[in-house]
């Protein structure tokens, strides 16, 4: 048959699906995965990634699902709310890959700030750094180079409550979802830790508590350590003892100087913090008491 001169019309494309990420935890019992998958299927969902874990110690079940669906977030959230009531779930639903609005807090060390700003710009780290807050002015130029607003909030023993109140004002004004302590050398008060529970990440050298106080790398060098490391964790009222998200290490030997350890330690800190921030922003980290479940 000669089709010359004939025209074909294609059917109009349907609505573009949205890629959602759903994370949840609840008391473990049979039927959770079936219920979640069934709900998503009922709402036109195509699951593209699914991970789950049942903790026999806490008796809790954890799940992270990525799903494509053409239904609205409101409709999907309403359906999840009903399911959550049945299973006593704690859950969140977000657009996959949406940059999380973030404030980075620093003092005078620049390495972690540089790294986060660079990764945000060049590696699609899924955060939107909306402000840099510091108790010093040393790193104002770094923030300015990347076009990020810089807020100097000095802290003394007498002005600490006012400084923390100012931070909370910025969190509210800028609609901040995550606060990152990128070598911010101030102890956070218990009330602020509670206010930002599960939303504040810190990085520190893993020599704590073995090498407390000043010059931990010098102390480590003096003791002839063979591993140096860093720990990224959620901030709680217990100093440097919050739920751990990520740790990294570097092997060293007797030939390394204190300066070598500092440089290697800073690199380890950058790596651990960046991974922790990425996983949190991608909703891969769920709290399990004093522990974390990380779906990588």
C-alpha positions in Angstrom: 0.0 0.0 0.0 1.3 3.4 -0.9 1.2 5.7 2.1 2.4 8.8 0.3 0.4 11.9 1.2 -1.1 10.3 4.3 -0.6 11.9 7.7 -0.4 10.0 11.0 -1.2 11.6 14.3 0.3 10.4 17.5 -1.7 10.4 20.7 -0.9 13.2 23.1 1.7 12.3 25.7 0.4 11.7 29.2 1.4 13.8 32.2 5.1 13.7 33.0 5.7 11.4 36.1 7.4 12.8 39.1 10.2 10.8 40.8 9.5 10.6 44.5 11.5 9.3 47.4 9.6 7.8 50.4 11.3 6.9 53.6 9.7 5.4 56.6 10.1 3.5 59.9 7.6 1.7 62.1 7.3 -1.3 64.4 8.2 -4.4 62.5 5.3 -6.7 61.5 4.3 -8.8 58.5 2.8 -7.1 55.5 4.6 -3.7 55.6 6.3 -4.1 52.2 3.2 -5.5 50.6 1.1 -2.6 51.9 3.5 0.1 50.8 4.1 -1.4 47.3 0.4 -1.9 46.9 -0.4 1.6 47.8 2.1 2.9 45.3 0.8 0.6 42.6 -2.8 1.8 43.2 -1.5 5.4 42.6 0.2 4.5 39.3 3.6 4.2 40.9 6.5 2.5 39.3 9.1 1.6 41.9 12.7 2.2 40.7 14.6 1.5 43.9 13.7 -0.1 47.1 15.7 -1.0 50.3 14.5 -2.2 53.6 15.9 -3.4 57.0 14.3 -4.9 60.1 16.3 -4.3 63.2 15.9 -7.3 65.6 17.2 -5.3 68.5 14.9 -2.3 68.4 12.0 -4.2 66.7 11.7 -1.4 64.1 11.4 -1.7 60.3 13.0 0.8 58.0 12.3 1.3 54.3 13.3 3.7 51.5 11.6 3.6 48.1 12.1 5.7 45.0 9.0 5.7 42.8 7.8 7.4 39.6 4.1 8.5 39.6 1.9 11.0 37.8 -0.3 11.6 40.8 0.2 14.8 42.8 2.2 14.9 46.0 -0.9 15.9 47.9 -2.8 12.8 46.8 0.2 10.5 47.5 0.7 12.1 50.9 -2.9 11.7 51.8 -2.8 8.0 51.0 0.4 7.5 52.9 -1.1 9.3 55.9 -3.9 6.7 56.1 -1.4 3.8 55.7 0.9 5.4 58.4 -2.0 5.3 60.9 -2.4 1.6 60.4 1.3 0.8 60.9 2.3 3.6 63.3 4.8 4.9 60.8 7.1 7.9 60.8 7.6 8.8 57.2 8.6 11.5 54.7 7.8 12.0 51.0 9.9 14.3 48.8 10.8 14.9 45.2 13.9 12.8 44.5 17.0 14.9 44.0 15.4 18.2 45.3 18.2 20.3 46.7 17.8 20.6 50.5 18.0 24.1 51.8 21.1 24.2 54.0 23.1 26.5 56.3 26.8 25.8 56.8 28.4 27.0 60.1 32.1 27.5 60.3 34.8 29.1 62.4 38.2 29.6 60.8 39.1 26.3 59.1 38.1 26.5 55.5 38.6 22.9 54.1 35.1 21.5 54.7 33.4 24.7 53.6 35.4 24.9 50.4 34.6 21.2 49.7 30.8 21.5 50.3 30.5 24.6 48.2 32.6 23.1 45.4 30.6 19.8 45.4 27.3 21.7 45.4 28.4 23.5 42.3 30.3 20.8 40.4 29.1 17.4 41.6 25.4 18.1 42.0 25.5 17.6 45.8 21.7 17.8 46.5 21.8 20.8 48.8 21.1 24.5 48.3 23.5 26.3 50.6 21.5 29.5 51.4 23.9 31.0 54.0 27.2 30.6 55.7 27.2 31.5 59.4 30.4 32.0 61.4 31.6 33.3 64.7 34.6 34.8 62.9 35.0 36.8 59.7 37.9 34.8 58.3 35.9 32.9 55.7 33.6 35.7 54.5 35.7 35.8 51.3 35.1 32.1 50.6 31.4 32.5 50.8 31.6 35.6 48.7 33.5 33.8 46.0 30.7 31.3 45.6 28.0 34.0 45.9 26.6 32.8 49.2 25.4 35.3 51.9 27.7 35.4 54.9 26.4 36.1 58.4 28.9 37.0 61.2 27.4 35.9 64.5 30.0 36.3 67.2 29.8 34.1 70.2 31.1 34.7 73.8 30.1 33.0 77.0 27.7 35.9 77.7 26.2 36.2 74.2 25.8 32.5 73.4 22.0 32.5 74.0 21.6 35.5 71.7 23.8 34.0 69.0 21.8 30.7 69.0 18.6 32.7 68.9 20.0 34.5 65.8 20.8 31.2 64.2 17.2 30.0 64.7 15.9 33.2 63.2 18.0 32.5 60.1 16.7 28.9 60.0 13.2 30.2 60.1 13.7 33.2 57.7 15.5 31.1 55.1 13.3 28.0 55.4 16.4 25.9 56.3 16.1 22.1 56.4 19.6 21.2 57.3 22.4 22.8 59.4 26.0 21.6 58.8 28.7 22.3 61.3 31.7 22.3 59.0 34.4 22.7 61.8 32.3 25.1 63.8 34.3 25.3 67.0 31.5 26.1 69.4 29.5 23.7 71.7 25.8 23.7 70.8 23.4 24.1 73.8 21.0 21.4 74.7 17.9 23.4 73.8 19.3 24.2 70.3 20.2 20.5 69.8 16.6 19.5 70.6 15.2 22.2 68.3 17.3 20.9 65.4 17.3 17.2 66.3 17.9 15.1 63.2 18.6 18.3 61.2 22.1 19.2 62.3 25.3 17.3 61.2 28.7 17.7 62.6 32.2 16.5 61.6 35.1 15.9 64.0 38.3 13.9 64.0 37.8 10.4 65.3 40.5 10.8 67.9 37.8 11.7 70.3 37.6 10.7 73.1 41.1 9.3 73.1 42.7 12.7 72.1 40.5 15.4 73.6 41.3 19.1 73.7 43.8 21.1 71.7 46.0 19.8 68.9 44.6 16.3 68.5 46.8 15.5 65.5 49.9 16.4 67.6 48.7 14.1 70.4 48.0 11.4 67.8 51.5 11.8 66.4 53.0 11.7 69.8 51.3 8.4 70.5 52.3 6.9 67.1 48.8 6.2 65.8 48.5 4.0 62.7 45.0 5.2 61.6 43.6 8.7 61.5 39.9 9.3 60.8 36.8 11.5 61.0 33.2 11.0 62.0 30.1 12.7 60.7 27.2 12.5 63.1 24.0 14.1 64.1 24.3 16.7 66.9 22.8 15.9 70.3 23.3 17.3 73.7 26.0 14.7 74.4 29.1 16.3 73.0 30.4 14.4 69.9 28.3 11.4 70.7 25.3 11.7 68.4 24.1 9.0 66.0 27.0 8.3 63.5 26.2 8.7 59.8 29.6 8.1 58.3 33.2 7.4 59.2 36.4 7.4 57.2 40.0 6.5 57.9 43.5 6.9 56.4 46.4 4.6 57.3 49.6 6.3 58.4 53.0 5.3 59.7 56.0 6.6 61.7 57.3 8.6 58.7 54.4 11.0 58.8 54.9 14.4 60.4 52.2 16.3 62.4 51.7 18.5 59.3 51.1 15.3 57.2 48.5 14.1 59.7 46.7 17.5 59.6 46.6 17.5 55.8 45.4 13.8 55.7 43.0 14.4 58.5 41.4 17.4 56.7 41.0 15.3 53.6 39.3 12.5 55.5 37.0 15.1 57.2 36.0 16.4 53.8 35.1 13.0 52.5 33.1 11.8 55.5 31.2 15.1 55.8 30.3 15.2 52.1 29.0 11.7 52.1 26.9 12.3 55.2 25.4 15.4 53.8 24.6 13.7 50.5 23.0 10.7 52.2 20.9 12.9 54.5 19.8 15.1 51.6 18.8 12.1 49.6 16.7 10.8 52.6 19.0 7.7 52.9 19.6 8.1 56.7 16.9 7.0 59.2 17.3 7.2 63.0 17.2 4.0 65.0 17.7 5.2 68.6 21.3 6.1 69.0 22.2 4.5 65.7 21.5 5.3 62.1 20.2 3.1 59.2 21.9 4.3 56.0 20.6 3.0 52.7 23.5 3.7 50.4 
